[in-house]
Each structure stands twice: as structure tokens, then as C-alpha cells.
């Protein structure tokens, strides 16, 4: 049976994990849905530098994918730090 201290420690770890995931999902939703759909017409008034592609079109087609991959990398780094902070990191 887990002690109250261990249970509290796990809850704090899980809460920190959920905050991180929630924050990253908000960014992902803003970029993919907000910039790619809702604000696409407004963003189309600018062109992607060095191309003839409107910025709204680029955000919908490529930008959201790049941001998603970047968010995965941010999640990996942030979770490794979180694991170390809570003492649950994996050892090789």
C-alpha cells in the first residue's frame, strides 16, 4: 500500500504532466484550427517569404505539421525534465 506522501507525489507528477499536455494541445489547436482555418483569410494577405504562397494556405498545409513535430520534441524534452524533477527518470 502506498503512503500518503507517495500518493501526493504521484498526484503532483500527474498534474504537472496534464498541464504540459494541455498547454501543448492548446498551441496545436491554435495553429492548426485557428491559423489554418479561422484566420486563414486574414493571414492570406501576407506571402511566405521567398515564395508565392499565401501565409494562411501555408499554415493550413505545412505550418501545422511543422508545429506538431516541434511540439513533440518540446514534449520529449519537457517530460525528461519533469521525470528528473520527480525522480522517475529511466536509466539506460
N, C-alpha and C positions, 0 to 999 in steps of 0.2 A: 504494500500500500504506500502511495506517495504522501510525503509530508506536506503540510500546508505551504511551506516555503518553496518546495519543488513545484507544487501546483501553481503558485503565484508566479514563479519564474517562467513556467511554460506559457501561462496566460499572457505575460508581458511579451514574450518572444512571438507568440502567435499574433497578438495585437499589432506589434511592430511590422510583422510580415504583411498583415492585411492592409495596414496604412500604406506601405510601399506599393503593394499591388494596386490598391485603389487609386493612388496618385498616378501611377504609370498608365492605368486604364483611362483615366480622365484625359491625360495627354494624348493617348492614342485615339480616343473618341473625338477629341477636338480636331486633331489633324486629319483623320480620315473622314469623319462625318461633317465637321464644321468647315474646314478648309476645302475639302474635296467636293462637298455638295452644297451646303448652305451659303458659304461665302465665295463659291467658285466664280460667279458672275462678277463680283466686286474685285476679286483677285485677277481676273482676266484682263483688267486694264493695264497690267504690267506684264512684260515679257521676261522669261527666264533669261538671265544674262548670257549672251553668246549664242542664243538660239532664236527661233521664231515661234516658240511655244508660249502660249499664254500661261501665266503662273497658276491659275485655277485648274486648268487642264493638267498641268504637270503635277500639282499636289494630288489630284484625284488618281492619276495614272502611276506615277513613280514616287512622288514625295512621301505618300503614306506608307509605302513599302519600305523605303529607306528609314523612316522614323520608327517603324515597327521593329526592324532589325536593330537599330540603335537602342531602342527600349529594352530589347532582350539582353544586349550587352550591359546596359545600365543595371538591369535586374540581377544579372550574374555577379557583378562587382558589388552591388549593394547587399545582396544576400550573403556573400562571402564575409563582408564586414560585419553584418548582423550576426552571422554564425559565430565569428570570433568573439564579438562582444558578449554573447550569451554562453559561450563555451561549448558550442555544439558543432564545431567545425569538423570536417572529415580529414583524416590523416592518410597520406599515401603509404 
